[in-house]
Amino acid sequence: MNSFDRETLRALADDGNERALDRLADLAEARDDVQELSDLLDEGCLHAGELLTRRAAAARDLRELQRIADAGYDEAGEVLDRLLAPPD
């Protein structure tokens, strides 16, 4: 990943640049900043939703998966459904 100044990425994201939002999510993930990832998801960053879903699925955190799905990342709902499905 290219190393970019967070403030520059934030300015680009604020102007509607979705790739800049994705890079901000990558930076938040690298810093283990779950709150920033959540904030980015609330801004519509699907990449943040993907990263949060991976974390929640690994932790088997059903409530967090529901929250992520409710915030607009549909894959979290699919993961939640798989976890809740009866064993084969």
N, C-alpha and C positions, 0 to 999 in steps of 0.2 A: 504494500500500500504506500502511496505517496504521502510524504509528510507535509501537511498543510497547516497553516495557522488556524486555530479554532475560531478566532474572531472573524477571519475572512470567510471561512465555511459558513458560520452563522449568518453573516451578512448575505451571502449568496442564497442560503436557505430561506431567509426572510423575504428575499425577492422571488421565491418560488422555484428555486433550483432543487429538484428532487435528488440529484446525485450528491449535492452538498449535504442534504439531510442524511443520505445513506452513509457518507463519510463521517458525519457527526456521530451517527450510531456506532460505527466501527470504533471511533475514538472512545466513546462511552463504554463500549464493551471491553476495550483494552484496559480501561481504568476500573473496570468492575463497578461502574456507576449505574445501578439498576434504576435509580430515580430519573436520571437523564434519559435512559432508554424509554421509560414510561412516558416521560414528557414528550419525547420525539414521536412515540406512537400516537399520543393524543393530538399531535400536529399532523398526523396522517402518514408518518413514515412507516411503510410496510416492512422495510428491512429491520427496523427496531422491533416490530412485532415478531418477525422471524427469530431474531436473537433472543427475545424474551420467551418465546414459545419453547425454544431449545432448552433454556434454563429451567422453565417450569416443568417441562416434560421429564427432564432428568431428575428433578426433585419430586416428581409425581405430585405437584402442587395443583390440585384440581381447582381450587378457588382462583388461583392466579391465571390458570388457563381460561376460566370463564371470564375473568376481567379482561384479558387480552382479546378474547373473541368479542366481548361486548364493545371494546374500543375499536373494532373494525377489522381485526386480522382473523379472517375466516378459518385459516388453517389451524389456529389454536382450538377452535371448536371441533374440528375433525380429530385432532389429537385427543381432546377431552372425550369425545365419543368413543374412540378406540380404547382409552384407558377404562372407561365405564362399561364397556361391552362385557358380557359374560364370557368366561374362559371357554375355549373350544373343548 
